[in-house]
Amino acid sequence: MKTTLRWGIGGVIAATLIGYAVWLVATDAPAYQFLIRLYVDKRFLKHTLREWGVLAPIIFIGLQVLQVVIAPIPGQLTGILGGCRIGK
């Protein structure tokens, strides 16, 4: 595959993802509201992680990745939760 074709496909995929993210924010979609609440409400985050059970570590890692990639998301909250043990 030619380099320009690869860049073109990558550009279309990136533009689609960015457009989708902008659309989620502009329409205040439930998925966007859920993510914002995860980062703003410490109790909700703990409760949600507890509900996810075995998948919680994988989802937590995903949240940490989002926090690094999207700069305005505060990392202090998720970093602290990574060190605490969530009991039953």
C-alpha positions as CSV (number, residue, x, y, z in Angstrom):
1,M,0.0,0.0,0.0
2,K,1.4,3.4,-0.9
3,T,2.3,5.8,1.8
4,T,-0.1,8.5,0.6
5,L,-3.0,6.1,0.7
6,R,-2.1,5.0,4.2
7,W,-2.0,8.7,5.3
8,G,-5.3,9.3,3.6
9,I,-7.0,6.4,5.3
10,G,-5.5,7.4,8.7
11,G,-6.6,11.0,8.2
12,V,-10.2,9.9,7.4
13,I,-10.3,7.6,10.5
14,A,-8.9,10.4,12.7
15,A,-11.3,13.0,11.3
16,T,-14.2,10.6,11.8
17,L,-13.2,10.0,15.5
18,I,-12.7,13.7,16.2
19,G,-16.0,14.5,14.5
20,Y,-17.8,11.9,16.6
21,A,-16.2,13.2,19.8
22,V,-17.2,16.8,18.9
23,W,-20.8,15.6,18.1
24,L,-21.0,13.8,21.6
25,V,-19.9,16.9,23.4
26,A,-22.2,19.3,21.3
27,T,-25.3,17.1,21.7
28,D,-24.5,16.4,25.4
29,A,-25.0,12.7,24.7
30,P,-25.5,10.2,27.6
31,A,-22.1,8.6,26.9
32,Y,-20.4,12.0,27.3
33,Q,-22.4,12.7,30.5
34,F,-21.4,9.3,31.9
35,L,-17.7,9.9,31.3
36,I,-17.8,13.4,32.8
37,R,-19.6,12.1,35.9
38,L,-17.0,9.4,36.3
39,Y,-14.3,12.1,36.5
40,V,-16.2,14.5,38.6
41,D,-18.0,12.3,41.2
42,K,-15.6,10.3,43.3
43,R,-18.4,8.1,44.9
44,F,-19.9,7.4,41.5
45,L,-16.6,6.3,40.2
46,K,-16.0,3.9,43.1
47,H,-19.5,2.5,42.9
48,T,-19.2,2.0,39.1
49,L,-15.8,0.3,39.4
50,R,-17.2,-2.0,42.1
51,E,-20.1,-2.9,39.8
52,W,-17.8,-3.8,36.9
53,G,-16.1,-6.5,39.0
54,V,-13.4,-8.3,37.1
55,L,-13.4,-5.8,34.2
56,A,-12.7,-2.9,36.6
57,P,-8.9,-3.0,36.2
58,I,-9.1,-3.0,32.4
59,I,-11.6,-0.1,32.4
60,F,-9.5,1.7,35.0
61,I,-6.5,1.5,32.7
62,G,-8.7,2.8,29.9
63,L,-9.7,5.8,32.0
64,Q,-6.0,6.4,32.8
65,V,-5.2,6.3,29.1
66,L,-8.0,8.8,28.3
67,Q,-6.7,11.1,31.1
68,V,-3.2,11.1,29.5
69,V,-4.4,11.6,25.9
70,I,-7.0,14.2,26.7
71,A,-5.1,16.8,28.7
72,P,-8.0,18.7,30.4
73,I,-9.2,15.5,32.2
74,P,-7.8,15.6,35.8
75,G,-5.6,12.7,36.7
76,Q,-5.5,13.2,40.4
77,L,-8.8,11.5,41.1
78,T,-8.1,8.4,39.0
79,G,-4.5,8.2,40.3
80,I,-5.7,8.1,43.9
81,L,-8.3,5.5,43.1
82,G,-5.6,3.3,41.5
83,G,-3.9,3.1,44.9
84,C,-6.9,2.5,47.1
85,R,-8.6,-0.9,47.6
86,I,-12.3,-0.9,47.0
87,G,-13.9,-3.3,49.5
88,K,-17.3,-4.9,49.4
